[in-house]
Amino acid sequence: MTKIAIVYHSGYGHTAKVAEHVFKGAADTGADVTLYKAEDLASPDTGPWDELATADAIIFGSPTYMGSASAPMKQFMDASSKSWFADAWKDKIAAGFTNSGALAGDKSSTLAQFATLAGQHGMIWVNFGMKPGFNASAHEFEGALNRAGHATGLATQALTDLSAEDGPDAADLKTAELFGKRVAEVTERWVRGKA
Ligand SMILES: Cc1cc2nc3c(=O)[nH]c(=O)nc-3n(C[C@H](O)[C@H](O)[C@H](O)COP(=O)(O)O)c2cc1C
């Protein structure tokens, strides 16, 4: 069974909700999936780093704050330098997601940060592979999957006046599940190929 770790930060619960749906999509394939809070991995010397080292894939998730990953997520990213020294994540599968208030909201910057982090660790970055669901006049905005239209990772929107109970909406949460499924399936192929 493949092991997938999801490391995320969420200040107000919206990104946590996305993480839970990424978890569901991945776990429904039969993978062994665990959610980790970035705050529990803030220092290189404390936290479940050994568990991350045994995962086949690590998925990074954060809200986009001021056009980048949030500070607690960046603290985790910096703390991962000890794993970098040890090549602990080399050749693992990596992927990323971000959630923000605007439909675009500079989410690409956050996804690029995660892809660069994966590159630094020598990981294998998995792009989303889902076409944009709202880029033609025939498309309906409501209910569209991958509505924000990102390819390098999962991007969801939670309108800023809505609590985490009400946002992101069902279409974005379904998109999150399909993203989790995609990463789990690629991980499964990668692990089988190595065997
Ligand atoms: C400090 C801060 C900065 C933010 N910057 C952005 C931004 O650059 N782009 C955007 O679309 N939304 C931005 N937002 C909105 C959040 O991304 C949005 O509310 C998100 O759902 C918060 O996720 P969370 O509940 O997991 O913390 C910002 C919110 C905060 C608190």
The ligand as a Tripos MOL2 file, in Angstrom:
@<TRIPOS>MOLECULE
LIG
   31    33     1     0     0
SMALL
NO_CHARGES

@<TRIPOS>ATOM
      1 C1         -2.9690   37.7430    5.6280 C.3       1 LIG1
      2 C2         -3.8640   37.3360    4.4990 C.ar      1 LIG1
      3 C3         -3.4280   37.5200    3.2080 C.ar      1 LIG1
      4 C4         -4.2390   37.1170    2.1300 C.ar      1 LIG1
      5 N1         -3.7640   37.2460    0.8490 N.ar      1 LIG1
      6 C5         -4.5040   36.7930   -0.1880 C.ar      1 LIG1
      7 C6         -3.9770   36.8100   -1.5140 C.ar      1 LIG1
      8 O1         -2.8400   37.1940   -1.7760 O.2       1 LIG1
      9 N2         -4.8080   36.3860   -2.5190 N.ar      1 LIG1
     10 C7         -6.0850   35.9730   -2.2900 C.ar      1 LIG1
     11 O2         -6.7870   35.6250   -3.2340 O.2       1 LIG1
     12 N3         -6.5890   35.8890   -1.0220 N.ar      1 LIG1
     13 C8         -5.8230   36.2710    0.0190 C.ar      1 LIG1
     14 N4         -6.2950   36.1540    1.3020 N.ar      1 LIG1
     15 C9         -7.5560   35.4440    1.5380 C.3       1 LIG1
     16 C10        -7.3030   33.9980    1.9870 C.3       1 LIG1
     17 O3         -6.4610   33.3410    1.0610 O.3       1 LIG1
     18 C11        -8.6040   33.2280    2.1090 C.3       1 LIG1
     19 O4         -9.4220   33.8490    3.0910 O.3       1 LIG1
     20 C12        -8.3840   31.7660    2.4600 C.3       1 LIG1
     21 O5         -9.6010   31.0740    2.3140 O.3       1 LIG1
     22 C13        -7.8550   31.5820    3.8760 C.3       1 LIG1
     23 O6         -7.6190   30.2190    4.0830 O.3       1 LIG1
     24 P1         -7.5400   29.6070    5.5500 P.3       1 LIG1
     25 O7         -8.9240   29.7000    6.1540 O.co2     1 LIG1
     26 O8         -7.1300   28.1910    5.3540 O.co2     1 LIG1
     27 O9         -6.5260   30.4100    6.2890 O.co2     1 LIG1
     28 C14        -5.5160   36.5560    2.3800 C.ar      1 LIG1
     29 C15        -5.9550   36.4140    3.7140 C.ar      1 LIG1
     30 C16        -5.1460   36.7790    4.7520 C.ar      1 LIG1
     31 C17        -5.6170   36.5650    6.1660 C.3       1 LIG1
@<TRIPOS>BOND
     1     1     2 1
     2     2     3 ar
     3     2    30 ar
     4     3     4 ar
     5     4     5 ar
     6     4    28 ar
     7     5     6 ar
     8     6     7 ar
     9     6    13 1
    10     7     8 2
    11     7     9 ar
    12     9    10 ar
    13    10    11 2
    14    10    12 ar
    15    12    13 ar
    16    13    14 ar
    17    14    15 1
    18    14    28 ar
    19    15    16 1
    20    16    17 1
    21    16    18 1
    22    18    19 1
    23    18    20 1
    24    20    21 1
    25    20    22 1
    26    22    23 1
    27    23    24 1
    28    24    25 2
    29    24    26 1
    30    24    27 1
    31    28    29 ar
    32    29    30 ar
    33    30    31 1
@<TRIPOS>SUBSTRUCTURE
     1 LIG1         1 GROUP 0 **** ****
